Amino acid sequence: MPFKKFVSQTKFKMLSDKYMTRTELPLVLINLRGEIVYFGTRCTLCEELLENEDSVLRQTCRLKMLKAVEEAFRWGEGYITNCPLGLIMFSVPIVSNKKLIGGFLSGFGIFPEMKKDFVEEISQNLGNFRESFDEMKLKD
């Protein structure tokens, strides 16, 4: 089933623009392989911190996004979870003929109450994927 038949790039851009204007949050659309099909803007924290070098983290992120969409489908409503680094993300499934075909994801941020612990938590979570990184990048 061609995924783009259900959500064209033009429709996604229109939706994404309105969504980002109202929420100031990124919006991505993924398929059932966890691949990003379209994005208005997307979370780039991992790439910025790891300088595009950690494919294990990237794969883990992709699987986590897919799992979030699957859980949203399973429960029949939006689903809130966290990314591998601890950022809050939420998902909404896209369904056709009672079958999951993909989903929208957004968030990729932190609750204001988390700001003071942000650097420490991200540092700990990144430690699961590599030995070290430049913590100063988190403080910018």
Salt bridges, closest charged atoms under 4 A:
ASP17 OD2 - LYS13 NZ 2.91
GLU35 OE1 - ARG33 NH2 2.96
GLU47 OE2 - ARG42 NH1 2.93
GLU51 OE2 - LYS137 NZ 2.30
GLU53 OE2 - ARG130 NH2 3.09
GLU71 OE2 - LYS67 NZ 3.31
GLU71 OE1 - ARG74 NH1 2.85
